[in-house]
Every structure is written in structure tokens, then in C-alpha cells.
Amino acid sequence: ALLGAIDDLETSACVHAERALLAALGGTCHSPMAALATRQDDGLLLRAALYAVDGTQCVSGEAVVTGIADVTALAERLLADAPPAIRTLFAA
């Protein structure tokens, strides 16, 4: 309640979506990945990329997110499309 006066709902929603993606991937703060959520009319646009440790391989994707199921589906799609060098870095 104390922080409610300075909480920006849009920023908070974006951060929660990005963190939910990291969790759905089974990643940590050391995982080679990027995520960016931005507000859209019909929800959030969540863009993400997963990288090999040496940066030579990458898989990316995006989804319009209106709930946790959309985040989970994006994580599953990224992992399914990822080469083994990337997939093994994530515990999902």
C-alpha cells in the first residue's frame, strides 16, 4: 500500500510478464536471454530471445500476452525451436 502511490501499473505488468517468462523457461538471472514487454491495445507484446552461451546461436519469438497461458506458450515455443546448445541451458 505504501508503494501504491508510486507504482506504475503498466510498468508493473510488463515486469511481471518478463519475469513470468523467465520462470516458465526455468531460467535464472544468469540465463542468456532477453525479454521485453510493451503495452498494446489488446494486452502486452512480449518479445524474447534465447542465446547460446557463446552467442553464436539464437532463437527469438513474440506473443501478445493477456494471461499466464500466453507466457507459458511462448516459453514452450521458444524451447521447441531452440537448438540443443540453447535448450540445455534452461530447466523447463
Buried (B, 14 or more C-beta within 10 A) or exposed (E): EEEEEEEEEEEEBBEBBBEBBBBBBEBEEEBBBEBEBEEEEEBBBBBBBBBBEEEEBBBBBBBEBEEEEBBBBBBEBBBEEBEEEBBEBBEE
